[in-house]
Structure formats: structure tokens, C-alpha cells
């Protein structure tokens, strides 16, 4: 295997996103500008009861947004559909669609698709099981089971867009989407691929919704990260992809560069199956590794898009990690307060939001934060977006098992 060349710069040339606050990056950013969240009463599982009844669902008709025929769409799981919609926007952005640019087309025959997901098509597997129990074997199409594997979203994106450079599916819990972007950068730096379509996708399903309720980790009200009143997470769904290229290749292609992926850090707490290490040491090490790869001093980090789940343990551990890694002066916010915790998709969606924040020079707020918890002692940007001169921004994503990922993005031209 070829060793990645760390001297190769990685350009972000495309962003695509769909989640509870928008069908595309324009709608998502408008919701953030207006401090408008997407958390409502859940409709996904009618007639079924759970201790909580809210979620950040994607409500538009996904089939109407897909760039494929209905016959092809029937082969997709809900997670596949979210992935394809987000990837289509990212690729359109990278190819200059609607931007008045004249860029050479992406060499998709050399494009790798790297997707982080935690459930894949598990919703369809659940549907198959319930149909078989209730309606009998003949009324339960086996094709639903074929949509279940976690490899399915990457396969669907590659198939729809003709990405011939390989597919990778990463399942490291809620750090999956962030890890996928870091892995994709290494594919480019080692010349295993010339383009990467990287991010995360996850749909709501019964297992995750009921499982987090059993863990008593879900807030009955919309989540309030870092707040003294926080009681847990709000579950969401969605997808986001970045198109990554080697910097020199993007320049030669005539692409618009949105940001640079300047660093990637990944660690493991090796501490507990679900709880983070209380001192946040693994998360701090991931941030330090990302900064080291980007040759950046801690004082030069201008903004942090936090993991910020809204649980007592995660918020306090992340606060300690940030203090250890960068100190107390850097503004921080949790965009999960807008679109919930999207599990395996979180790292992709929040990386996309971080890139948009850099391009717009506007830091997203943390909604519903009226007073910080005693153990949350940073500047969490409450309430409304903050104009902020940002050159470097970190995007944190942490997961069960102690998986920690930090991505360092740098403003294009900075």
C-alpha cells in the first residue's frame, strides 16, 4: 500500500447536504441564519410508542429529489436516498453547476466513495421483519433485506454517479462520517484515487430510537447542548458529502475551492462502550493531531463546531477536551441543536456546516442555551449566528466505544 504524502494539500470543491432544516446547502444555511431548528413531533413510526416522541426528521418526499428513475429508487433504502441526494448536490457544486464557472468535469472513473453510517438500511430490515410477522412470508419482499447492509449507501452513490475509484463504508458509531472524510483524504494523498466523495448518511430507525431511549439518553424536549437544563440528545437523520481533490488537481481543473481540509485526527479512549473518558483526553488528542497535521498552533483556531450532543457526560468531557487542546478563548457551538444527532451522518453534516461557516464568515449558534452548565465554561455562541473572522475551524465528532475524530478546515485563500 502506498504511503500518504502529508505534503499534498486537500481541497474541498463540493458540498451537499440534506437534513431536518433543509433539502440542500442553501436551505440549511438559511435556517442557520434564521436560528430555525428542525425538531418536531416524530411521524416516522405511526402507531408505535416510545418514552419520547420528538425527532429531527427529513420531511420532503425523497423520491422527488432523487436524480434517478422511480424504478431505480425502489432499490434504495432511505439512507441510500439521503446519501444520493446529498452526493448529487456535492458533485454539482464541484462541477460548477449554477455557479457560472467553466471547470473541467470531475474524473469520476477515479473517484472513491467513502461513507460513514451507523445503521445503513436497518430501517428496511425492520420493515421486512414486521411485514413477515404481521402479513406473512409472501407479503414480505426479500429485497428489503438486500437494502440493509452498511455498505449500501456507498454502493448506491457509486452506482448512480459512475464512481469507479472504489467504495469504502465506515462504521465507527457517531464518529463515522468524520472518519470517512479523513480516510478519503488519505486515498487522495496516496494516489489511490483522484477524487473523493466523502461524508455520512443515516436514517432514523426503530433500533436507534428505542435504543437511545432505553439508555435514557434522549431528551423529551429539543436538545440544549452545554445548557444547565440539558437532559440528553435529540435524534435526527440526514446526509452530507464533501467532494475532495488534491489542491493542484482542483486548480488545474478550474474548480472553485471552498476550503482546505488541512488536518485530520483520530483516537480512541479505550475506556467504556458508551461513556466518554471524563477528562476528555482522547478527544483532546484527536484535536491536537488534526492541528499538528495542519501545522497549526492552538491559538490560531478561530472556531470549533463541537460534537455537542446535549448529554451531561459528553458536553462536560468535550469542554475539558477543548480546554486541554486549545484553551478557553475559542468560540464554540453545537449545530446539533438545529438538526439533532444524526449518528453516523453527524461528522459529514457538521463538516459541511463548518465549511459553510468558513465561506460565509458566520459562526452557527447553539440554540436553546440560556445558561451554561457549571461544568461547561466556554463561549458557546448562544441564540443567534455570530459574524466571526475565521481562517481555521475544527469540526469534532465523537462516538460510542471512545471513537474520536477532529477535522481541521482552513478558509480558501487564507
SEBA-10718 format. One record per residue (C-alpha): x, y, z. Coordinates in pm, 1 decimal. Layout:
R       xx       yy       zz
R        X        Y        Z
...
***
This chain:
R       xx       yy       zz
R      0.0      0.0      0.0
R    129.6    344.1    -92.4
R    200.4    578.2    199.9
R      0.1    905.4    200.9
R    213.2   1210.3    122.7
R    133.3   1460.6    400.8
R    270.8   1745.2    188.4
R    -22.8   1714.9    -52.0
R   -292.2   1972.6     17.9
R   -657.8   1866.6      2.2
R   -919.2   2097.9   -146.4
R  -1292.4   2091.6    -74.2
R  -1463.4   2168.7   -405.6
R  -1815.8   2046.9   -339.6
R  -2066.8   2042.0    -53.3
R  -2402.6   1865.0    -47.2
R  -2636.5   1829.4    248.6
R  -2988.5   1725.1    342.3
R  -3124.8   1720.0    696.2
R  -3419.9   1836.8    904.1
R  -3355.3   2207.5    835.1
R  -3312.8   2192.1    459.0
R  -3303.3   1990.0    138.6
R  -2975.3   2145.1     24.2
R  -2694.3   2366.2    147.8
R  -2879.5   2689.0     61.6
R  -3184.5   2593.4    269.0
R  -2971.4   2459.1    553.5
R  -2767.1   2776.6    573.6
R  -3078.8   2994.5    560.8
R  -3221.7   2802.4    856.8
R  -2898.3   2856.0   1047.6
R  -2903.7   3227.8    966.2
R  -3257.7   3246.9   1099.3
R  -3185.7   3026.0   1404.0
R  -3464.2   2791.8   1289.1
R  -3447.1   2434.8   1419.0
R  -3598.0   2123.2   1260.1
R  -3708.9   1932.4   1570.0
R  -4078.3   1833.8   1570.3
R  -4311.2   1554.5   1679.9
R  -4193.7   1231.8   1519.5
R  -4402.2   1080.4   1238.8
R  -4170.0    804.4   1116.8
R  -4325.3    517.1   1313.4
R  -4702.3    579.0   1338.3
R  -4886.2    376.1   1597.8
R  -4569.8    283.6   1787.0
R  -4492.1    426.6   2128.4
R  -4163.5    538.3   2281.9
R  -4076.2    727.3   2601.8
R  -4010.5   1037.5   2386.6
R  -4189.5   1148.5   2070.8
R  -3972.7   1412.7   1902.0
R  -3703.9   1389.8   1634.5
R  -3532.4   1591.5   1363.5
R  -3683.3   1420.7   1059.0
R  -3628.5   1490.8    691.9
R  -3983.8   1560.4    577.6
R  -3971.0   1622.1    197.6
R  -4055.0   1342.1    -46.3
R  -3710.9   1192.7   -107.1
R  -3812.3   1023.7   -431.9
R  -3891.8   1365.0   -581.6
R  -3537.8   1483.0   -503.2
R  -3353.6   1180.4   -639.6
R  -3170.3   1212.6   -974.0
R  -3286.3    862.8  -1078.9
R  -3597.5    696.2  -1217.0
R  -3860.4    556.2   -982.1
R  -3766.2    200.8  -1074.3
R  -3410.7    261.0   -954.4
R  -3530.8    444.1   -642.7
R  -3721.4    132.7   -532.5
R  -3388.1    -41.8   -486.3
R  -3269.5    217.3   -235.5
R  -3303.7    221.6    139.9
R  -3399.1    552.1    300.0
R  -3034.1    601.0    396.5
R  -2931.3    532.9     35.0
R  -3173.4    800.6    -84.2
R  -3040.7   1058.7    159.9
R  -2685.0    973.7     50.2
R  -2757.7   1000.9   -322.6
R  -2939.7   1335.1   -281.6
R  -2651.9   1487.6    -84.1
R  -2387.3   1344.5   -318.3
R  -2571.0   1481.1   -622.3
R  -2558.2   1832.0   -480.0
R  -2191.6   1798.6   -381.9
R  -2094.7   1681.4   -730.0
R  -2299.0   1957.1   -893.8
R  -2122.3   2209.9   -674.4
R  -1778.7   2067.4   -758.5
R  -1852.8   2072.7  -1130.3
R  -1955.4   2437.1  -1111.6
R  -2327.2   2374.6  -1159.0
R  -2512.9   2705.0  -1132.9
R  -2202.1   2896.3  -1028.3
R  -2111.7   3047.3  -1365.0
R  -1785.6   2851.1  -1366.3
R  -1613.0   2673.1  -1651.7
R  -1446.1   2376.9  -1488.4
R  -1335.0   2052.0  -1643.0
R  -1559.9   1762.9  -1535.4
R  -1453.4   1553.9  -1240.2
R  -1275.5   1229.8  -1339.1
R  -1538.2   1008.7  -1179.0
R  -1375.7    691.4  -1309.5
R  -1107.3    767.3  -1048.4
R  -1345.5    876.9   -771.9
R  -1364.7    688.7   -442.2
R  -1685.6    699.7   -236.9
R  -1629.8    690.6    139.2
R  -1942.0    689.3    358.2
R  -1980.4    682.5    733.0
R  -2302.0    526.8    860.8
R  -2417.3    353.0   1175.5
R  -2732.5    180.3   1056.2
R  -2723.4    164.2    675.0
R  -3057.4     22.4    563.0
R  -3159.4   -114.6    901.9
R  -3498.4     60.3    872.6
R  -3576.3   -157.7    571.4
R  -3462.4   -467.9    760.5
R  -3703.2   -376.6   1039.0
R  -3983.8   -327.4    787.3
R  -3917.2   -670.1    640.5
R  -3932.0   -829.3    983.7
R  -4259.7   -656.2   1076.7
R  -4422.1   -737.8    742.0
R  -4324.9  -1100.7    776.0
R  -4462.6  -1124.7   1130.4
R  -4784.9   -936.3   1059.2
R  -4862.5  -1018.8    696.5
R  -4681.4  -1346.6    646.4
R  -4382.3  -1454.1    442.7
R  -4534.4  -1392.1     98.9
R  -4613.3  -1028.8    183.4
R  -4257.5   -955.3    297.9
R  -4035.4   -892.4     -7.3
R  -3681.9  -1020.4     47.3
R  -3549.8   -722.4   -149.9
R  -3592.2   -515.6    167.0
R  -3320.3   -723.6    333.8
R  -3082.0   -652.4     45.1
R  -3104.2   -282.1    133.3
R  -2986.1   -337.4    491.8
R  -2602.3   -363.0    475.3
R  -2399.2    -62.0    589.2
R  -2216.1    -80.8    255.4
R  -2535.1      8.9     70.2
R  -2511.2    394.2     77.0
R  -2160.2    397.6    -73.3
R  -2264.3    141.0   -332.7
R  -2571.0    346.7   -427.4
R  -2370.9    668.3   -471.4
R  -2105.0    492.6   -679.0
R  -2365.7    324.0   -897.6
R  -2571.0    638.1   -965.0
R  -2275.2    862.4  -1049.6
R  -2035.8    610.6  -1201.2
R  -1766.5    649.8   -936.5
R  -1513.7    385.6  -1036.0
R  -1232.8    450.2   -789.7
R  -1360.2    222.2   -515.8
R  -1611.8    226.4   -231.2
R  -1545.6    233.4    141.4
R  -1802.3    204.8    419.4
R  -1702.1    312.9    767.3
R  -1899.5    228.5   1082.3
R  -1732.8    375.3   1390.6
R  -2053.8    481.9   1562.1
R  -2119.9    855.8   1569.2
R  -1765.2    935.0   1453.7
R  -1824.1    752.8   1123.8
R  -1889.5   1049.5    895.1
R  -1589.2   1244.7   1019.6
R  -1361.6    942.9    989.2
R  -1486.4    886.6    634.4
R  -1362.5   1232.5    533.5
R  -1020.8   1172.6    691.0
R   -989.7    832.0    524.7
R  -1084.5    984.8    190.2
R   -808.3   1244.2    219.9
R   -555.5    963.0    265.0
R   -684.8    794.4    -51.2
R   -602.7   1114.4   -239.5
R   -265.3   1168.6    -73.4
R   -160.3    813.4   -159.1
R   -288.8    845.7   -520.1
R   -526.7    553.9   -480.0
R   -791.8    790.5   -620.1
R   -806.1   1133.7   -784.8
R  -1142.6   1243.6   -641.5
R  -1320.3   1154.9   -317.0
R  -1691.5   1179.7   -242.4
R  -1683.1   1158.0    135.5
R  -1929.2   1207.6    418.3
R  -2203.1   1033.1    610.2
R  -2564.3    919.5    586.2
R  -2811.2    774.2    835.3
R  -3189.8    744.0    853.0
R  -3395.7    714.8   1167.6
R  -3489.2    359.9   1256.9
R  -3659.5    185.0   1546.0
R  -3342.4     25.3   1682.6
R  -3159.6    353.6   1733.6
R  -3465.4    545.6   1851.1
R  -3569.0    282.6   2104.5
R  -3208.3    201.5   2197.5
R  -3116.9    556.1   2294.0
R  -3444.0    580.2   2485.9
R  -3352.3    264.2   2677.5
R  -3018.2    423.9   2760.1
R  -3216.4    722.9   2891.3
R  -3004.8    942.8   2666.3
R  -3290.3   1116.4   2479.9
R  -3434.5   1448.1   2596.3
R  -3814.0   1468.4   2585.8
R  -3768.6   1830.3   2471.9
R  -3542.4   1954.6   2190.6
R  -3181.0   1914.2   2298.0
R  -2998.0   2201.2   2467.9
R  -2622.7   2132.4   2438.0
R  -2397.7   2274.7   2711.8
R  -2701.2   2413.3   2893.8
R  -2763.8   2383.6   3265.5
R  -3102.8   2240.0   3164.4
R  -2972.0   1977.1   2923.1
R  -3115.3   1626.9   2960.7
R  -2996.9   1437.4   2654.8
R  -2988.8   1415.8   2278.8
R  -3244.8   1468.7   2006.1
R  -3215.8   1207.4   1732.7
R  -3212.0   1316.5   1370.2
R  -3141.8   1190.9   1020.6
R  -2974.5   1319.2    707.6
R  -2667.6   1304.0    488.4
R  -2384.4   1523.0    369.9
R  -2088.9   1476.5    138.2
R  -1780.5   1677.0     54.4
R  -1602.9   1646.3   -278.1
R  -1229.7   1637.0   -209.3
R   -945.6   1675.2   -458.0
R   -574.2   1727.1   -443.2
R   -522.2   2103.0   -436.5
R   -313.8   2118.6   -754.3
R   -564.3   1899.2   -940.1
R   -852.2   2127.0   -840.2
R   -659.0   2433.1   -962.5
R   -576.3   2261.0  -1291.7
R   -940.1   2160.8  -1336.8
R  -1054.0   2520.7  -1289.4
R  -1264.8   2432.2   -985.7
R  -1380.9   2675.2   -720.1
R  -1210.0   2578.5   -394.5
R  -1441.3   2627.3    -96.6
R  -1197.1   2533.8    178.8
R   -892.7   2324.6    256.1
R   -905.5   2007.9    463.9
R   -586.7   2091.0    650.0
R   -579.8   1822.1    917.7
R   -736.9   1502.3   1048.4
R   -700.7   1340.9   1389.2
R   -847.8   1012.3   1511.1
R   -809.3    845.4   1851.1
R   -986.2    600.6   2081.0
R  -1046.9    645.5   2453.2
R  -1036.7    265.7   2506.1
R  -1237.8    342.3   2818.1
R  -1606.6    237.5   2806.5
R  -1859.3    102.7   2550.0
R  -2082.0    412.1   2567.4
R  -1941.6    676.0   2802.6
R  -1657.1    910.6   2708.3
R  -1349.5    933.4   2925.5
R  -1446.2   1205.8   3174.2
R  -1126.5   1406.7   3136.4
R  -1170.7   1416.8   2758.2
R   -813.7   1308.8   2691.3
R   -891.5   1106.7   2376.7
R  -1092.7   1390.1   2223.7
R   -817.5   1638.1   2309.2
R   -560.1   1414.1   2143.2
R   -771.5   1397.6   1825.3
R   -788.6   1778.4   1808.6
R   -415.9   1808.5   1872.2
R   -343.6   1553.6   1598.8
R   -557.3   1747.1   1348.9
R   -379.7   2070.9   1438.0
R    -38.6   1904.8   1413.6
R   -117.1   1772.3   1065.1
R   -227.0   2122.2    967.5
R     86.6   2280.3   1120.1
R   -136.9   2499.8   1334.9
R    -88.7   2643.7   1680.4
R   -384.0   2616.8   1919.9
R   -417.0   2995.5   1941.1
R   -489.7   3006.6   1566.3
R   -810.4   2800.1   1587.6
R  -1087.4   3054.2   1528.9
R  -1399.0   2838.4   1577.1
R  -1497.7   2487.6   1687.0
R  -1808.1   2307.4   1566.1
R  -1847.0   2086.5   1870.6
R  -1981.0   1734.2   1895.0
R  -2218.2   1893.4   2149.2
R  -2479.2   1620.9   2197.2
R  -2666.1   1764.0   2496.4
R  -2584.4   1479.8   2736.4
R  -2420.6   1562.2   3066.9
R  -2119.8   1334.6   3017.9
R  -2044.1   1425.3   2655.0
R  -2075.0   1800.7   2696.1
R  -1859.3   1816.6   3007.7
R  -1593.6   1580.5   2866.0
R  -1578.2   1775.5   2539.2
R  -1546.0   2102.8   2728.7
R  -1247.7   1962.7   2918.0
R  -1100.2   1832.3   2592.4
R  -1129.9   2171.6   2422.0
R   -970.4   2347.2   2718.3
R   -682.5   2098.2   2708.4
R   -632.2   2123.7   2332.2
R   -693.6   2491.4   2251.1
R   -767.7   2676.8   2574.7
R  -1072.6   2883.0   2667.1
R  -1074.6   3169.5   2416.5
R  -1205.6   2994.3   2103.6
R  -1579.2   3032.1   2024.2
R  -1766.3   2700.7   2019.5
R  -2114.5   2594.1   1910.4
R  -2324.7   2281.5   1859.4
R  -2513.0   2263.2   1530.2
R  -2691.3   1951.9   1660.6
R  -2925.0   2199.3   1829.1
R  -3063.5   2261.1   1477.7
R  -3089.1   1913.6   1322.8
R  -3036.1   1671.0   1608.1
R  -2782.8   1394.7   1644.7
R  -2769.7   1224.9   1305.7
R  -2544.9    943.4   1433.3
R  -2321.0    811.1   1152.5
R  -2407.4   1110.9    936.4
R  -2312.1   1364.8   1204.7
R  -1948.2   1400.8   1103.3
R  -2041.6   1462.9    740.1
R  -2322.4   1707.9    811.8
R  -2124.4   1905.0   1068.3
R  -1816.4   1914.8    844.6
R  -2036.4   2060.6    570.4
R  -2174.3   2321.0    811.4
R  -1819.8   2408.4    918.6
R  -1714.0   2464.2    557.0
R  -2020.4   2684.6    500.0
R  -1938.1   2880.0    816.2
R  -1587.3   2947.0    684.8
R  -1711.2   3059.0    344.3
R  -1979.4   3284.1    495.8
R  -1762.7   3403.1    788.4
R  -2058.0   3341.4   1017.3
R  -2048.7   3101.7   1313.7
R  -2366.8   2899.5   1381.5
R  -2520.1   2940.0   1727.9
R  -2614.9   2689.2   1993.7
R  -2993.4   2705.0   2018.2
R  -3183.1   2691.9   2349.3
R  -2873.6   2783.9   2550.4
R  -2991.6   3029.5   2814.5
R  -2737.9   2949.9   3085.5
R  -2436.0   2721.8   3062.0
R  -2391.9   2429.8   3298.9
R  -2134.1   2480.5   3576.6
R  -1901.0   2230.3   3409.3
R  -1941.2   2395.0   3066.1
R  -1724.1   2704.8   3083.2
R  -1656.2   2806.3   2721.7
R  -1801.7   3063.2   2479.4
R  -2078.1   2854.0   2317.9
R  -2230.1   3125.7   2088.0
R  -2587.4   3117.9   2221.1
R  -2903.1   3205.3   2033.3
R  -2809.6   3372.5   1706.0
R  -2527.5   3340.9   1449.7
R  -2214.0   3542.3   1517.9
R  -2014.9   3721.2   1245.9
R  -1664.5   3593.0   1300.2
R  -1336.2   3631.2   1114.2
R  -1244.3   3266.2   1069.1
R   -937.1   3126.4    899.3
R   -917.8   2788.6   1076.2
R  -1203.0   2582.0   1219.9
R  -1224.4   2242.3   1388.4
R  -1517.7   2003.8   1348.0
R  -1542.7   1744.8   1628.2
R  -1721.8   1411.2   1607.6
R  -1712.5   1151.5   1884.0
R  -1878.8    811.5   1911.5
R  -1954.8    507.5   2124.0
R  -1652.6    297.7   2210.1
R  -1449.6    614.5   2257.8
R  -1402.7    691.2   1886.9
R  -1285.8   1049.6   1843.0
R  -1239.8   1240.8   1517.9
R  -1139.1   1602.2   1463.0
R  -1121.1   1766.9   1120.5
R   -934.1   2093.1   1063.8
R  -1064.9   2310.9    782.7
R   -895.2   2623.3    651.5
R  -1064.6   2902.3    460.2
R   -979.1   2902.7     91.1
R   -731.5   3175.6      5.1
R   -637.1   3228.2    370.5
***
